[in-house]
């Protein structure tokens, strides 16, 4: 074989070997680089995760500190007004309205409402006039009470409308062989709000060791209903002297259905009187606003004359409220 050919073959083989070795070294270096980068990425991601967890813990700590400060103020307000007569009445009103507020928070809402209404009148509605600011602040004291009263009335009305269905389910559960407590548990599972919540509270109190009669009395304090008082009286009598509780509750349920039907008919018959009362009471206020928009200078004499204007407005407001109360008293018929 020609020596030149042998040299070319050897050089070619060496070149191939060198290329393979170079490629393997490069791949190994790239793997090392990727591995090092992966370690760096893992370390950086761990650092990022650590920083995020640290920030989250810091936010939670600050939030807990703020809640702790708030709880300190609320607890101080609870200790100040919780044991008073006003605090006991406020606690009962909040329980009847099913509002998750403490007595201290409710008292704080009164203060904020008074300050807010006073500043709103003093700086925006009636700038730099102390008399309307005092009136607005006095009205702001009653705003939380008005809201709680509305929520309480709505919840009680909704509960009374659900009572026939509740008694029907109670009767069917007793006839199916359930005990009184088991029937209450079934009602708590199946009935909508607010009946389910109130019955569930009764079941929990009994499970905690409170007697059933006392748990029912607690529910009656939260839901002051004459129909509910009649039902619980029947339950207590049956537990003492015996008898068929299902038949008694069925009769009571039929009576309640008839009372609800009669109450609806009375509301239909007195609807004209109630609407008339609202129209007559709101008409002077509406006309006053319209005249103030049309001729502010003419109506401004009432507000700019503290010796005559404000007493006239006070007398007019008192007469409107008295007339509205009288009309509502007339159209309100007890069954």
C-alpha angles and dihedrals in degrees: 000000000000111000090225090059091050091051091050092050093048092047091048092050091048090049091051091048091048091049092050092047091048092049091049091049091049092049090048091049091048090050090050090049092048090047091050091046090048091053090048091047091049091049092047092047090049089050090050091048090047091050091048091049090047091051091046092050090047091052091047090049092051090046091051091049091052091047089048091053090046091048090051091055092044092048090049090052090046091053091047099050105011097089096041124098090252091052093051091050091047091051090053092047092050091049092051091049091045092230116158094226132121123226090253093053090047090051090049090053089056091053094046091047092051093048094043095049091045094051092043091056095039098050107022116020101031106012115217095347111131099193097063089040090058091047092048091049090051090050090048090059090064097045096086090046090050091051093047090048092052092049091048093050093047093049094047092048091049091049093050091051089054095048097090091054091045092052091046091054090045092052093048092049092051092048090050089060102263121142121237093263093045089050090052090051090053091049090050090054099045107032123083127236134329095017094054093052095049095046090046089056090053091051092049092049091052091048089052090056103266113137116254093240091055092046090052090050089053090052090049089054090054093043108035099196127148091212092052091048089054092052095048091047089055091049093050093047091049091051090052104040102015129230139140104309093183093061092046092051091046091056091047091049091052090050092050092050091053091048092051090049092049091046090054091051091050091050089053092051094047096042092098092053093048093049090047090053092052092047095048091047095047098041097078091048092048093048091048091054092047092050091047090054093046098042113011093173092057094049092039090074089074092057098037094052107070094176097058111004100058095046089051091051091048092050091047093050091048092051092048092051092045092049092048091049091050093050092048089049091053096049093043107094121183117221 
